[in-house]
Amino acid sequence: MLLSGAEILIKSLLKEGVDTIFGYPGGAVLPIYDVLYKTPEITHIRTCHEQAAAHAADGYARVTGKVGVCLSTSGPGATNLVTGIANAYMDSVPMVAITGQVPLALLGKDSFQEVDITGITLPITKHNFIVKDVKKIRSVVREAFRIASTGRPGPVLIDMPKDIQMNKTEFDESIDYDMPLRKDTNYNFRNHIQIEKAVEFIAKARCPVIYAGGGVVISGGNQELLEFAEKARIPVTTTLMALGTVPSEHPLSLGMLGMHGTAYANYAVSNADLLIAVGARFDDRVVGNVEKFAPKAKIIHIDIDPAEMGKNIEVDIPITGDVKEVLQAINKYLKDCKNDIQREDWINQIENWKKKYPLKYCKNGSLKPQYIIQKVYDVTEGEAIITTEVGQHQMWTAQYYKFKKPRTFVTSGGLGTMGFGFPAAIGAQIGCPNKRVIVIAGDGSFKMNSSEIETIVNYNLPLVVLILNNSTLGMVRQWQDLFYEKRYSYVDFHRGPDFVKLAESYGALGMRIKKPEEVEETIHKALESNKPVIIDCIIDAEEKVFPMVPAGSPIDSMIGV
């Protein structure tokens, strides 16, 4: 049977289990869109901007664990995906981005809407392809999904010239994918030796801390992590990307560490004699001053990516492998490991820090962002999926929403992308249609992709967006206040939009909160409406995120404690 390249592409995506594509049509992908028109098995979500399509595919992947797929035309359509691809790369999110391209004969001739998208995205993808033979489409798609989803996940790009989409070749549907997806091999054949050494270190440690990162979520190793922590009686602190891997209210939970982490997490790491990093990469917002990070601790590092070993921090025991599998092995060893060392003094010390340095804010009767987030938690009982933009509101959410489960917090960690949270919530809602998805945004970030209100109205997605509106770029302003002698250079919005009217102009519900007593009732109304809702929450521009570690300082040198 003769099929076009576009038909083979869509059939190949169906073979990979793709049920949703986020995209925006254009001339260089018309053959693909024509096939999608006749393919009811795939839901296509047309966003208002290609960047939003990439972020939506990212959000979909994070909450489902599946590979997210986005699609754009060539030239500016492809370059509009770049920020979303980079965001997925930094946070290790499995994604396949498909771009249209000019016909092969026009490549390299500065043709209309031609751009070298494979060259542009080379540093921000695990791999990318330009398909020059229609017969290779099926194998390219297969390999793209393998690369995106195995090992350390990440984005893969497939560039499809228009003539390749239109060319036809023999296609035998009876030939299925006989070969299973090949997984990346175990990089370290000495893991069993390293695990034995690690267990010895754990048994001898008097003041150990587990430092868990996003790799725990990706591997599905949260139960193994909790089992490990409880067996060995070791407190757990997490990165922004790992919130929910250990329930926030668990006695061993220290919350987030680093620049805006809890004081007790930062003190614990700074005084630990053993730090066990699990699926984390020691990024600068966590580590602060490299020379003074965990100065008393031996360090065990568990990660699937061998390139992370020793990249930012020297470690004593590197263990390269899948986090879930390594933790399973450690837990098995711990059953046979007699541990006579008591950690009561260490546990008590941490409890004292928790009592002495709790998260706190000034309650003076005005509307506080921290209070709003606490009420969102109370109303949802911690069962919602929360997405955020980037800035102060992101850190307040990390601090004050008590995440219970993995894959319920969707945020841009590595790249810090303003404009991410709202379209990511679209992907999250499509991926988990039976769960409530709530966006917590700043007014600056929200405006970057606010046109996606049209998308949530068009597809009747019951998203609730809370805009913490302080009429400024809050986090930038905070830095200018603390470190630039209050020189507020180009951060204040002297005239921003009326978000209630903006919501209503698209056909969404618009609400506004100005007083603390309005918060709970308004959130209830928004959730009960089961419609797209934008809530404008008016807060003070002077409100700051504390604790805060100044850039380059040791993490136990905090402002606002």
Salt bridges, closest charged atoms under 4 A:
GLU16 OE2 - ARG142 NH1 3.47
ASP19 OD2 - LYS66 NZ 3.11
ASP34 OD2 - LYS38 NZ 3.75
ASP58 OD1 - ARG62 NE 2.43
ASP91 OD2 - ARG62 NH2 3.00
GLU143 OE2 - ARG146 NH2 2.82
GLU143 OE2 - ARG182 NH2 3.83
GLU173 OE1 - LYS11 NZ 3.30
ASP176 OD1 - LYS15 NZ 3.41
ASP184 OD1 - ARG146 NH1 3.25
GLU224 OE2 - LYS324 NZ 3.13
GLU227 OE2 - LYS231 NZ 2.82
GLU230 OE2 - HIS250 NE2 2.83
GLU249 OE2 - LYS402 NZ 3.44
ASP305 OD2 - ARG152 NH1 2.89
GLU308 OE2 - ARG152 NH1 2.76
GLU308 OE2 - LYS311 NZ 2.98
GLU344 OE2 - ARG233 NH1 2.57
GLU351 OE2 - LYS354 NZ 3.89
ASP378 OD2 - LYS375 NZ 3.81
GLU383 OE2 - LYS404 NZ 3.79
GLU383 OE1 - LYS405 NZ 3.21
GLU454 OE2 - ARG46 NH2 3.68
ASP481 OD1 - LYS486 NZ 3.02
ASP481 OD2 - LYS544 NZ 3.18
GLU485 OE1 - ARG487 NH1 2.86
ASP492 OD1 - ARG477 NE 3.33
ASP498 OD1 - ARG512 NH2 2.80
GLU520 OE1 - LYS375 NZ 3.32
GLU520 OE2 - HIS524 NE2 4.00
GLU521 OE2 - LYS525 NZ 3.46
ASP536 OD2 - ARG512 NE 3.18
GLU542 OE2 - ARG477 NH1 3.10
GLU542 OE1 - LYS544 NZ 3.92
GLU543 OE1 - LYS368 NZ 2.76
